[in-house]
Amino acid sequence: MKKNYLYPMFQQVTKGIKISVKTSFKGTVYRGYQQYYAFSYYITIENRSKETVKLLERFWVIFDALNNTEYVEGEGVVGETPTLKPNDIYNYKSNCFLLSTTGAMGGNYKMINTKTLEEFLVIIPTFQLTTTSTLN
């Protein structure tokens, strides 16, 4: 039976942009002979500032318990570069595969104020990825 655990929310506010993250363990998958632990993460980006902002890029650092570290960077998120007016909320879901049963992810989004053209980084809080349903 496939277990599907949903874990507590992690939150961080930078320059009026609130990032909230929930995670879920999805089970194991195989690629060739290698077993991976599959996780989903659900991101909510909320613009609590008085300015319109656009998400330009993402940067992730992904760790696992076996000391593997992966860096992921690129344009936008899930193929989009959303623009958020004040009080707008943008949600997306993505996935991560680890070689171990536990790990963590964190990073930042590069955003731009569409009026002043000021670029700034918004912190994505570091969150745990774990196959067990109990966290202390």
C-alpha positions in Angstrom: 0.0 0.0 0.0 1.4 3.4 -1.0 1.8 5.7 2.0 1.2 9.4 1.4 2.2 11.6 4.4 1.6 15.4 4.4 4.0 17.3 6.7 3.7 20.6 8.5 4.1 23.9 6.7 7.4 25.9 6.6 7.1 29.7 6.1 9.4 32.6 5.4 8.7 36.3 4.5 11.3 38.4 2.6 10.5 41.9 1.4 6.8 41.3 1.8 6.8 38.1 -0.2 5.6 35.1 1.9 6.8 31.6 0.9 5.0 28.6 2.4 6.0 25.0 1.8 4.3 21.7 2.6 5.8 18.4 1.7 4.5 14.9 1.1 6.3 11.5 0.9 5.0 9.7 -2.2 6.8 6.3 -1.9 9.7 4.7 -3.7 10.5 4.5 -7.4 13.1 2.7 -9.4 15.2 4.1 -12.2 17.1 1.2 -13.6 18.4 -0.7 -10.6 18.5 2.4 -8.3 15.8 3.0 -5.7 14.8 6.6 -5.0 12.5 8.1 -2.4 9.9 10.3 -4.0 8.6 13.5 -2.4 6.3 16.3 -3.6 6.5 19.8 -2.3 3.7 22.4 -2.5 4.7 26.0 -2.7 2.5 29.1 -2.0 3.9 32.5 -2.9 1.9 35.3 -1.5 2.6 39.0 -2.3 2.0 40.9 0.9 3.9 44.0 -0.4 2.4 47.0 -2.1 4.4 46.4 -5.3 3.9 44.2 -8.3 6.7 41.6 -8.6 7.6 38.9 -11.1 9.4 35.7 -10.3 12.4 35.4 -12.7 14.5 32.5 -11.5 14.8 29.7 -8.9 17.8 28.3 -7.0 17.6 25.1 -4.9 20.0 23.2 -2.7 18.9 19.7 -2.1 20.6 17.5 0.5 20.1 13.9 1.5 21.3 11.9 4.5 24.0 10.2 2.4 25.8 13.6 2.0 24.6 14.0 -1.6 24.0 17.6 -2.6 22.3 18.7 -5.7 21.9 22.3 -7.0 19.0 23.2 -9.3 18.7 26.6 -10.9 16.8 28.0 -13.8 14.2 30.3 -15.2 10.8 30.5 -13.4 9.1 27.6 -11.7 7.3 24.7 -13.4 7.7 26.4 -16.8 6.2 29.8 -15.6 7.4 33.2 -14.5 4.4 34.4 -12.6 3.7 38.1 -12.0 2.0 38.8 -8.6 0.2 42.1 -7.9 -0.3 43.1 -4.2 -2.3 40.4 -2.4 -2.0 37.9 -5.3 -1.2 34.3 -4.4 0.5 31.8 -6.7 0.6 28.0 -6.0 2.6 25.2 -7.6 3.6 21.6 -6.9 6.9 19.9 -7.9 8.8 16.8 -7.0 12.1 15.7 -5.7 13.9 12.3 -5.6 16.4 11.3 -2.9 18.7 8.3 -2.6 18.1 8.3 1.2 14.9 8.3 3.3 15.6 11.8 4.6 16.9 15.1 3.3 16.2 18.8 3.1 15.7 21.5 0.5 16.1 25.3 0.6 17.0 28.1 -1.7 15.7 31.3 -3.2 13.7 33.0 -5.9 15.1 35.9 -7.9 12.3 38.4 -8.3 11.9 41.8 -9.9 9.8 44.8 -8.9 8.0 45.5 -12.2 7.8 49.3 -11.5 11.3 50.1 -10.2 13.0 47.1 -12.0 14.9 46.3 -8.7 15.9 42.7 -8.6 15.9 41.0 -5.2 16.1 37.5 -3.7 13.3 35.9 -1.7 14.3 33.1 0.7 12.7 29.7 0.3 12.8 28.3 3.9 14.8 25.1 4.3 12.3 22.2 4.8 12.7 18.6 5.7 11.9 15.7 3.4 11.4 12.5 5.4 9.7 9.1 4.8 8.4 8.8 8.4 5.2 10.5 9.6 6.7 11.6 13.0 8.8 14.7 13.2 10.0 16.4 16.5 
